């Protein structure tokens, strides 16, 4: 039997899974508050700084879908623990990095480990909690951990920077990740598909390289879109991803079953994740920079302003169990996206001399709506992937979010920096970026509405009397779906 929401084992699983997600977000946001000191310590120029901030997102994007598929087939607990240890090793490498190149590589390793932790966390929660209010509550708590990690990371890093230098934040992260592995080994129960598939080596390699090249091209694009390196990486990424699609289409045991793209609910969740990354995540990620460059605020003021967004993102997912009883998952996705769009529009119209508090209403509205969106993404995914492919579904959803974030931040960076770095030019570009990212968010909401929640289009349905079993719990289910997709927030921050 799947554990009930009151079962101590289920509560412990939820605690470890949520703690792991929170820790990954803390690691991800660490450079936001320490970038000047970090850049000085490793002699990093503007290009290297962009990679320090975005290296972990590249690692996450490269590893999400592959580690999720491995978790489904060979054990989500095992993959989660390995991910925690890899995150610890990457953090130690970052702490001792003598130069920018090693630090960037360490950040990529952190991303690979974080990908495994996050890709399997909701699969583990889904194994511990039955579908219904108990799972809605659990995924709401998990969603709250996302916002809490974004809120806590910069402040923790800033505090450690003041006390012991920028390297201390990576040391603390390494110790906490090692502790997470120990706690997970003691607490988590193993879960995997009843019929594991062979490793899709070709698909895993092509996807990892393709997404990495694409994101690398978007990072390099911030320094110039016509540069040969930028164009080469973007073209290479497109070719590799086309190869991945061909391999998955013709393979006997694909990592990503492309027939899922015939599912309206699966496509709706992917589109919502993509729009979230390209819209609200990209514009709010730039908030600390626009506070300093456009509004003449301090680094602490910029981080504090972002706390208004991330703090509410941590609180509103806790309402998921009440919302799920009144609003459908698709309705929550649409409402969350539209709420984010309203918050984004409230960020429009900044002028030199405006106080930092001018940003707060928009950030608060966007944060509250983003929290609802985080919980809804996990909830919607319950009906979009087969039970035995839970972690793979998580990886697919989060990969879409990464690509959206990278694209959105490229648009924001280009808009803000194209006319110079004086406050008037920065704020003029910011206002344009606000409008563009709001369009991305609204377009995502419309796409989710149009996608609907119908059954797979043009594919065979499992009969209601035809059971499906996943070795997570040993229970038969009368539909073809049961687990969750992750709503992993990754924000590839850009340097000042």
PEJO-V165103 format. One record per helix or strand of 2 or more residues. SS is the DSSP state (H for helix, E for strand). FROM is the first residue (numbers start at 1). TO is the last residue. If there is no record, write none. Layout:
ss = (SS	SS)
from = (FROM	FROM)
to = (TO	TO)
This chain:
ss = (H	H	H	H	H	H	H	H	H	H	H	H	H	H	H	H	E	E)
from = (8	46	76	100	133	167	201	228	258	264	287	299	329	356	387	423	468	476)
to = (42	74	96	128	164	187	221	250	262	285	293	323	345	381	417	451	469	477)
